[in-house]
Amino acid sequence: MKQRVKFFLQNQYDGDIVLEKPKDRNFGHFATPIAFSLAKELRKSPVKIAEELSVLFAKNSMFSDVSSVKGYINFKLSESFLDEYASWALNNQKEFAKADNQQKILIEFVSANPTGPLHIGHARGAVFGDTLVRLGRHLGYDITSEYYINDAGNQIDLLGLSIQLEGQNSILKQTVQWPESFYRGEYILQLANQAVQEFSTSILTDTSRQRELALWAKDIVMKMIVQTLDDTHVAFDSFVYESTLYDAWDDVLEKIHNGIYKKDNKIFLASSLKGDDNDRVVVREDGRPTYLAGDIIYHNQKFERGFDHYINIWGADHHGYIARVKAAIEFLGYDSSKLEVLLSQMVSLLKDGEPYKMSKRAGNVILMSDILDEIGPDALRFIFASKKCDTALEFDIEVLKKQDSSNPVYYIQYAHARIKTMIRKSSLSSGEILNATLHSLSHDANSLLFEALLLPEIVDDAFHSRQIQKLTDYLRSLAAKLHKFYYDCKILGTSDEAKLLKLLQVVALSLKTGMSLLGIEAKDSMTKDEH
């Protein structure tokens, strides 16, 4: 809708048009400060320019009123335009809020080490990344979602050691010397028991088989991770294993030869030349590549695949890592501005106002699967999408179990179900409703219709600003307006029933489309009577 208004205005004026939403809707649906940008060029006051342009724009049937106020031009969309747009949306529901963008984007997210189950910190990145993918694809972008599996390095060896020690302690009843750092929790004992069944008890004591055990366990843990993601309706197009990359290390090292140097038997990346605080070690004294080396190989592989843009979603603790990776990309000969790194902040959970207890299965974290069991995927996805990802998030899971308006997911699903229930109860046919004309609507009905038709702008803004919470905020607001309209306006059995139900069908379409983009089910009925 906004794009159609901009398209018309740009045909009248050859330049960039900025459209805003007036704080007071009585002024109009949209406003533009275009007169201010033209003032210098035309050598007239913005007020005079706005008055002249208002007369020109008012001639189009798209608008019922065009007025100038202190240099701003305000537009009220005509009923015929809103009706035409609403009818198009209802007749083309799969195309509603879609766009046609040709850019190819690779989005990497989650990428948790395959050494234990996903915790709630991973959940935030998973929901954010998957929702961003859904939004982008709806807008026409060619998006590939990818999981980078960190299955090389000390953490995998530590997994094998942890399973052996836990097995010796709990299964063989031996006294063990626990190292300062190791993986703990019931899942480690479960892996030890599975290992005994798969191999024999000797796998728990033979240190020469520790690596074999670790690689076997890594694959088991990865299946656990994928299952949890699947339960959350998060899917990936591709998985890249770090362990498969190092065969290319010599070639990549040669490719960045102008950005590395040797010192103290180590090889450094001269990342300080590209804005990093310090140069970084990429090869240790003993010749082993560092964690950064794996990332350099991976990003070289990414850029070789020829995407137009790359998005990495990392935990907030990776902030200091951005500069060194971008430096490596530059030394590889690529444009580092094509890489966008988004950071996901920590999450705090409450239960009845008290801190949520850590999971026994994981030892020292709150598991994503435990929260799924408590509140389900719809509530989990909504709450993790409801706040800007680079700010801290705290919520009480008991609120998300309630079947009332305090639970935002229930509140929105209830709005959709309420509309569907009214349509089922109506004696009118679908054709009678769809063919109704949305003219002579009340101010509240007109306002609700306009709000429902704003979804395309919300989807576009949420994706391009990388602020998916704008969609959750919109759905909450639209649901609230629907509930209020339902209580304030009699619908069934009135002379306006057909057009009011058509209006509500547009609202239902926006609610359903928006929820779908969040990976949430839009319910046609609830267990509780919608009335």
C-alpha positions as MATLAB code, in Angstrom:
seq = 'MKQRVKFFLQNQYDGDIVLEKPKDRNFGHFATPIAFSLAKELRKSPVKIAEELSVLFAKNSMFSDVSSVKGYINFKLSESFLDEYASWALNNQKEFAKADNQQKILIEFVSANPTGPLHIGHARGAVFGDTLVRLGRHLGYDITSEYYINDAGNQIDLLGLSIQLEGQNSILKQTVQWPESFYRGEYILQLANQAVQEFSTSILTDTSRQRELALWAKDIVMKMIVQTLDDTHVAFDSFVYESTLYDAWDDVLEKIHNGIYKKDNKIFLASSLKGDDNDRVVVREDGRPTYLAGDIIYHNQKFERGFDHYINIWGADHHGYIARVKAAIEFLGYDSSKLEVLLSQMVSLLKDGEPYKMSKRAGNVILMSDILDEIGPDALRFIFASKKCDTALEFDIEVLKKQDSSNPVYYIQYAHARIKTMIRKSSLSSGEILNATLHSLSHDANSLLFEALLLPEIVDDAFHSRQIQKLTDYLRSLAAKLHKFYYDCKILGTSDEAKLLKLLQVVALSLKTGMSLLGIEAKDSMTKDEH';
ca = [
       0.000    0.000    0.000;
       2.727    2.444    0.970;
       4.713    1.398   -2.104;
       1.752    2.146   -4.354;
       1.435    5.623   -2.858;
       5.181    6.210   -3.302;
       5.025    4.947   -6.882;
       2.278    7.444   -7.719;
       4.101   10.333   -6.063;
       7.373    9.516   -7.793;
       5.563    9.649  -11.131;
       4.543   13.187  -10.222;
       7.924   14.195   -8.852;
      11.293   12.873  -10.034;
      13.056   12.277   -6.750;
      13.152   10.242   -3.570;
       9.852   10.371   -1.710;
       9.820    9.916    2.056;
       6.485    8.768    3.471;
       5.749    8.934    7.177;
       2.785    7.939    9.330;
       1.359   10.985   11.175;
       1.194   10.546   14.946;
      -2.363   11.832   14.781;
      -4.224    9.644   12.255;
      -6.829   12.407   11.885;
      -4.288   14.227    9.727;
      -4.218   11.343    7.263;
      -2.858    7.884    6.553;
       0.505    9.129    5.283;
       2.485   12.355    5.201;
       5.545   13.549    3.296;
       8.062   16.322    4.042;
       8.947   16.585    0.349;
       8.296   20.356    0.316;
      11.229   20.953    2.651;
      13.686   19.197    0.333;
      12.364   21.183   -2.642;
      12.492   24.577   -0.938;
      16.095   25.400   -1.834;
      15.777   24.177   -5.413;
      12.516   26.045   -6.090;
      13.396   29.067   -3.934;
      10.024   28.967   -2.258;
       8.894   28.362    1.287;
       7.998   24.740    2.173;
       4.515   25.938    3.152;
       3.875   27.404   -0.314;
       5.284   24.334   -2.101;
       3.155   21.993    0.045;
       0.028   23.977   -0.793;
       0.719   23.798   -4.531;
       1.570   20.082   -4.498;
      -1.525   19.303   -2.447;
      -3.710   20.676   -5.213;
      -1.847   18.541   -7.787;
      -1.952   15.303   -5.771;
      -5.618   15.727   -4.794;
      -6.651   15.079   -8.412;
      -5.838   11.346   -8.047;
      -8.662    9.004   -7.030;
      -6.266    7.176   -4.720;
      -6.849    9.909   -2.159;
     -10.015   11.164   -0.516;
      -8.218   14.164    0.914;
      -4.827   15.830    0.467;
      -3.932   18.742    2.724;
      -0.889   20.786    3.656;
       0.021   21.550    7.261;
       3.077   23.657    8.039;
       4.952   22.385    4.975;
       3.912   18.746    5.338;
       1.545   17.122    2.862;
      -0.987   14.741    4.411;
      -2.826   12.053    2.453;
      -6.024   10.232    3.301;
      -6.563    7.154    1.163;
      -9.936    6.885   -0.517;
     -12.450    4.185    0.351;
     -12.372    2.963   -3.248;
      -8.606    2.514   -3.099;
      -8.734    0.663    0.241;
     -11.577   -1.529   -1.019;
      -9.700   -2.342   -4.221;
      -6.558   -3.233   -2.275;
      -8.506   -5.315    0.254;
     -10.247   -7.256   -2.542;
      -6.931   -7.902   -4.265;
      -5.405   -9.178   -0.997;
      -8.301  -11.560   -0.337;
      -8.205  -12.868   -3.907;
      -4.401  -13.242   -3.868;
      -3.702  -14.373   -0.331;
      -0.464  -16.209   -1.118;
       0.921  -13.064   -2.753;
      -0.091  -10.700    0.055;
       2.880   -8.791    1.531;
       5.248  -10.385   -0.979;
       7.847   -8.529   -3.028;
      10.313   -9.285   -5.807;
      13.932   -8.952   -4.684;
      16.619  -10.740   -6.688;
      19.501  -10.660   -4.206;
      21.111  -13.939   -3.073;
      21.795  -14.043    0.672;
      23.526  -16.625    2.875;
      22.412  -16.541    6.511;
      24.439  -18.483    9.059;
      22.970  -18.927   12.528;
      22.887  -21.116   15.648;
      26.192  -22.881   14.887;
      26.388  -24.260   18.424;
      29.217  -26.692   19.174;
      28.025  -30.329   18.873;
      29.143  -31.067   22.424;
      25.820  -30.742   24.215;
      22.106  -29.962   23.820;
      20.951  -26.495   22.768;
      20.317  -24.039   25.606;
      18.081  -20.974   25.693;
      20.887  -18.715   24.456;
      21.001  -20.773   21.277;
      17.198  -20.579   21.067;
      17.261  -16.839   20.626;
      19.637  -16.971   17.669;
      17.702  -19.886   16.186;
      14.348  -18.094   16.273;
      15.821  -14.800   15.109;
      17.693  -16.407   12.219;
      14.834  -18.598   11.068;
      12.352  -15.703   11.213;
      14.736  -13.498    9.238;
      14.954  -16.254    6.614;
      11.140  -16.505    6.440;
      10.727  -12.735    6.096;
      13.418  -12.465    3.428;
      12.028  -15.306    1.353;
       8.549  -13.782    1.532;
      10.065  -10.598    0.136;
      11.523  -12.530   -2.785;
      15.151  -12.864   -1.669;
      16.984  -16.053   -2.631;
      18.115  -17.095    0.841;
      20.191  -20.081    1.935;
      20.183  -20.901    5.649;
      23.323  -22.553    6.978;
      24.602  -24.138   10.186;
      28.380  -24.085   10.713;
      29.301  -27.073   12.872;
      32.374  -26.445   15.041;
      33.463  -30.080   15.187;
      37.223  -29.549   15.281;
      39.534  -28.566   18.081;
      39.798  -29.187   21.793;
      36.068  -29.124   22.560;
      35.519  -32.361   20.624;
      38.422  -34.084   22.387;
      36.989  -32.852   25.693;
      33.654  -34.461   24.819;
      35.339  -37.860   24.462;
      37.252  -37.396   27.709;
      34.102  -36.296   29.581;
      32.176  -39.382   28.424;
      35.012  -41.695   29.424;
      35.359  -40.158   32.882;
      31.600  -40.135   33.504;
      31.396  -43.770   32.388;
      34.280  -44.770   34.648;
      32.659  -42.938   37.563;
      28.985  -43.867   37.142;
      29.048  -47.142   35.213;
      32.325  -48.792   36.242;
      32.201  -47.237   39.741;
      35.832  -46.220   39.561;
      37.420  -43.261   41.296;
      38.412  -40.669   38.719;
      40.437  -37.487   38.701;
      38.182  -34.820   37.225;
      39.943  -32.173   35.128;
      39.306  -28.488   35.741;
      37.096  -28.288   32.645;
      34.760  -30.998   31.369;
      31.214  -31.489   30.099;
      28.697  -32.575   32.676;
      25.033  -33.456   32.955;
      22.749  -36.421   32.459;
      23.243  -36.377   28.704;
      26.939  -37.275   29.206;
      25.934  -40.333   31.236;
      23.372  -41.242   28.572;
      26.102  -41.034   25.919;
      28.362  -43.240   28.074;
      25.620  -45.870   28.379;
      24.963  -45.734   24.626;
      28.692  -46.078   23.966;
      28.856  -49.238   26.064;
      25.964  -50.712   24.077;
      27.530  -49.646   20.765;
      31.103  -50.739   21.516;
      31.778  -52.315   24.946;
      32.930  -51.137   28.360;
      36.484  -50.998   27.040;
      35.601  -47.798   25.161;
      35.384  -46.095   28.572;
      38.928  -46.945   29.629;
      40.961  -47.124   26.434;
      42.499  -43.649   26.056;
      43.638  -44.503   22.522;
      39.964  -44.677   21.509;
      39.026  -41.329   23.042;
      38.978  -39.581   19.661;
      36.856  -42.353   18.142;
      34.397  -42.002   21.026;
      34.314  -38.218   20.644;
      33.508  -38.344   16.925;
      30.784  -40.951   17.494;
      29.262  -38.879   20.314;
      29.450  -35.670   18.269;
      27.146  -37.183   15.660;
      24.683  -38.292   18.361;
      24.645  -34.805   19.898;
      24.176  -33.256   16.467;
      21.071  -35.378   15.960;
      19.772  -34.118   19.305;
      20.397  -30.522   18.199;
      18.650  -30.994   14.841;
      15.667  -32.635   16.553;
      15.290  -29.705   18.965;
      15.486  -27.259   16.061;
      12.914  -29.283   14.138;
      10.605  -29.224   17.181;
      10.947  -25.418   17.092;
      10.142  -25.331   13.348;
      13.684  -24.220   12.511;
      15.208  -25.769    9.386;
      18.502  -25.408    7.530;
      19.330  -25.774    3.859;
      22.934  -26.791    4.475;
      25.362  -27.860    7.186;
      29.090  -27.168    6.940;
      31.463  -29.170    9.142;
      34.560  -27.318   10.308;
      36.484  -30.601   10.324;
      36.130  -30.866    6.534;
      37.671  -27.468    5.834;
      41.302  -27.848    6.854;
      42.375  -29.681    3.707;
      42.083  -26.263    2.067;
      44.181  -24.469    4.704;
      47.444  -24.381    2.727;
      45.695  -22.886   -0.302;
      43.889  -20.298    1.846;
      47.137  -19.449    3.651;
      48.732  -18.770    0.287;
      45.742  -16.672   -0.738;
      46.179  -14.351    2.266;
      49.980  -14.255    2.095;
      49.943  -10.457    1.929;
      48.122  -10.305    5.264;
      50.183  -12.713    7.369;
      53.632  -12.785    8.926;
      55.690  -15.128   11.096;
      56.881  -14.233   14.585;
      57.993  -16.377   17.558;
      57.354  -19.527   15.485;
      53.704  -18.481   15.072;
      51.853  -17.159   12.051;
      49.869  -13.976   12.629;
      47.074  -12.328   10.667;
      47.941   -8.628   10.375;
      44.345   -7.721   11.218;
      45.388   -4.479   12.944;
      46.023   -3.086    9.443;
      42.300   -3.512    8.776;
      40.935   -1.963   11.966;
      41.347   -4.772   14.519;
      42.805   -3.981   17.966;
      45.637   -6.487   17.582;
      47.102   -8.956   15.131;
      45.791  -12.487   15.644;
      47.503  -15.886   15.707;
      46.292  -18.229   12.972;
      48.944  -20.963   13.354;
      50.345  -21.980   16.738;
      53.985  -22.755   17.525;
      53.331  -26.466   17.069;
      51.901  -25.869   13.595;
      48.238  -26.369   14.460;
      45.786  -23.829   12.976;
      43.765  -21.819   15.484;
      39.982  -21.438   15.693;
      40.319  -18.253   13.631;
      41.970  -20.237   10.846;
      38.840  -22.368   10.529;
      36.720  -19.237   10.247;
      39.027  -17.842    7.571;
      38.706  -21.025    5.498;
      34.940  -21.058    6.022;
      34.470  -17.442    4.968;
      36.677  -17.973    1.937;
      34.422  -20.880    0.997;
      31.349  -18.729    1.604;
      32.541  -15.935   -0.661;
      33.621  -18.419   -3.340;
      29.978  -19.467   -3.587;
      29.104  -16.025   -4.929;
      26.290  -14.698   -2.786;
      25.416  -11.006   -2.943;
      25.252  -10.639    0.824;
      26.235  -12.653    3.900;
      24.650  -12.503    7.344;
      26.166  -14.105   10.438;
      24.111  -14.275   13.638;
      26.479  -14.679   16.579;
      26.218  -14.557   20.342;
      27.022  -11.198   21.920;
      30.275  -12.628   23.325;
      31.606  -12.760   19.740;
      31.585   -8.972   19.340;
      35.370   -8.725   19.390;
      35.600  -11.368   16.684;
      33.965   -9.274   13.972;
      36.974   -7.084   13.126;
      39.400   -9.992   12.701;
      37.046  -11.962   10.449;
      36.362   -8.892    8.301;
      40.115   -8.247    8.107;
      40.659  -11.800    6.866;
      37.940  -11.330    4.234;
      39.721   -8.214    2.952;
      43.072  -10.035    2.784;
      41.334  -12.829    0.867;
      40.475  -10.234   -1.759;
      36.754   -9.894   -1.023;
      34.560   -6.979   -0.013;
      34.034   -7.274    3.745;
      31.069   -4.874    3.599;
      29.097   -7.775    2.117;
      29.343   -9.501    5.514;
      26.809   -8.337    8.089;
      27.184   -9.608   11.643;
      24.163   -9.479   13.974;
      24.643  -10.148   17.678;
      22.175  -11.966   19.886;
      22.079  -11.033   23.574;
      21.542  -13.256   26.583;
      18.184  -14.496   27.879;
      16.942  -14.699   31.467;
      14.024  -16.950   32.384;
      11.676  -16.718   35.329;
       9.052  -19.114   36.610;
       6.423  -17.532   38.836;
       8.786  -14.611   39.334;
      11.730  -16.763   40.430;
      14.830  -17.667   38.368;
      14.215  -20.790   36.287;
      16.210  -23.782   37.533;
      19.109  -25.136   35.512;
      18.644  -28.433   33.727;
      19.906  -31.640   35.269;
      20.336  -33.052   31.790;
      22.840  -30.365   30.812;
      24.364  -29.666   34.208;
      24.673  -25.896   34.168;
      22.302  -24.399   31.581;
      18.591  -24.122   30.798;
      17.814  -26.373   27.883;
      15.874  -25.190   24.867;
      14.033  -28.537   24.821;
      12.885  -28.052   28.431;
      11.287  -24.697   27.561;
       9.679  -26.256   24.479;
       8.159  -28.931   26.704;
       6.763  -26.249   29.017;
       5.314  -23.700   26.603;
       5.433  -25.212   23.092;
       7.033  -23.875   19.901;
       4.505  -21.096   19.201;
       5.039  -19.331   22.518;
       8.788  -19.913   22.438;
       9.136  -18.455   18.951;
       6.932  -15.461   19.709;
       8.663  -14.444   22.928;
      12.149  -14.850   21.448;
      11.120  -12.705   18.484;
       9.435  -10.064   20.629;
      12.456   -7.966   21.504;
      15.365   -6.567   19.506;
      17.953   -9.338   19.431;
      20.876   -7.188   20.606;
      19.097   -6.286   23.862;
      18.700   -8.533   26.908;
      15.473  -10.535   27.170;
      13.723  -11.655   30.345;
      10.354  -13.368   30.552;
       8.282  -15.563   32.859;
       7.259  -18.836   31.244;
       4.170  -19.113   33.462;
       2.675  -16.119   31.626;
       3.040  -17.995   28.343;
       1.013  -20.908   29.679;
      -2.029  -18.790   30.499;
      -5.107  -18.947   28.301;
      -5.978  -15.267   28.604;
      -5.015  -11.838   27.277;
      -1.857  -11.679   29.417;
      -0.365  -14.284   27.075;
       0.445  -12.426   23.811;
       0.448  -15.584   21.688;
      -2.971  -16.658   22.952;
      -4.258  -13.093   22.494;
      -3.266  -12.998   18.818;
      -4.383  -16.550   18.019;
      -7.681  -15.809   19.766;
      -8.216  -12.763   17.511;
      -7.802  -14.924   14.413;
     -10.071  -17.652   15.807;
     -12.706  -15.068   16.793;
     -12.947  -13.865   13.178;
     -13.140  -17.397   11.813;
     -15.905  -18.228   14.298;
     -17.976  -15.221   13.208;
     -17.621  -16.197    9.565;
     -18.730  -19.755   10.361;
     -21.767  -18.422   12.239;
     -22.758  -16.044    9.449;
     -25.505  -17.115    7.051;
     -23.780  -15.223    4.223;
     -21.851  -17.079    1.531;
     -18.169  -16.461    0.936;
     -19.063  -14.826   -2.373;
     -21.483  -12.379   -0.719;
     -18.795  -11.391    1.752;
     -16.002  -11.062   -0.798;
     -18.156   -9.029   -3.211;
     -19.224   -6.546   -0.555;
     -17.961   -2.995   -1.080;
     -16.025   -1.366    1.740;
     -17.669    2.041    1.463;
     -19.284    4.202    4.151;
     -17.350    2.512    6.915;
     -17.229    4.024   10.376;
     -14.043    5.760   11.480;
     -13.103    2.760   13.655;
     -13.761    0.282   10.841;
     -11.752    2.354    8.376;
      -8.914    2.580   10.868;
      -8.945   -1.198   11.416;
      -8.905   -1.844    7.669;
      -5.965    0.486    7.133;
      -4.065   -1.175    9.990;
      -4.661   -4.637    8.526;
      -3.428   -3.537    5.105;
      -0.178   -2.236    6.599;
       1.310   -5.732    6.904;
       3.445   -5.461    3.714;
       5.173   -2.344    5.087;
       5.735   -4.035    8.458;
       7.259   -7.152    6.865;
       9.526   -5.060    4.665;
      10.635   -2.872    7.577;
      11.153   -5.812    9.952;
      13.450   -7.568    7.490;
      15.469   -4.614    6.260;
      15.943   -3.129    9.736;
      16.703   -6.648   11.083;
      14.180   -5.925   13.854;
      11.760   -8.818   13.728;
      10.084   -7.574   16.913;
       8.341   -4.995   14.715;
       6.200   -7.841   13.394;
       5.301   -9.147   16.870;
       4.468   -5.583   17.966;
       2.254   -5.134   14.910;
       0.369   -8.391   15.485;
      -0.246   -7.489   19.120;
      -1.566   -4.078   18.092;
      -3.764   -5.457   15.317;
      -5.197   -8.132   17.632;
      -5.976   -5.480   20.263;
      -7.790   -3.337   17.677;
      -9.745   -6.369   16.491;
     -10.857   -7.323   19.995;
     -11.916   -3.741   20.738;
     -13.807   -3.475   17.453;
     -15.583   -6.750   18.188;
     -16.836   -5.480   21.550;
     -17.739   -1.998   20.275;
     -19.502   -2.942   17.043;
     -22.319   -5.406   16.416;
     -21.528   -7.385   13.272;
     -23.675  -10.475   12.745;
     -27.272   -9.844   11.815;
     -26.768   -6.204   10.823;
     -27.258   -4.549    7.443;
     -23.476   -4.063    7.264;
     -22.673   -7.718    8.029;
     -21.195   -8.520    4.624;
     -18.783   -5.617    4.433;
     -17.787   -5.907    8.092;
     -16.988   -9.591    7.651;
     -14.985   -8.721    4.542;
     -13.050   -6.222    6.631;
     -12.455   -8.873    9.301;
     -11.281  -11.339    6.669;
      -8.550   -8.845    5.758;
      -7.612   -8.638    9.434;
      -7.516  -12.453    9.627;
      -5.320  -12.579    6.533;
      -2.790  -10.192    8.065;
      -2.813  -12.059   11.379;
      -2.361  -15.432    9.666;
       0.345  -14.212    7.289;
       2.216  -12.467   10.084;
       2.056  -15.498   12.365;
       3.206  -17.759    9.544;
       6.264  -15.555    9.022;
       7.018  -15.948   12.723;
       6.649  -19.738   12.395;
       3.477  -19.692   14.513;
       0.201  -21.484   13.866;
      -2.878  -19.346   13.182;
      -5.781  -21.186   14.835;
      -9.259  -21.216   13.354;
     -10.809  -22.136   16.699;
      -9.757  -22.248   20.337;
     -10.757  -24.658   23.090;
     -12.477  -21.762   24.823;
     -15.567  -20.261   23.118;
     -14.366  -17.317   21.035;
     -17.293  -15.286   22.301;
];
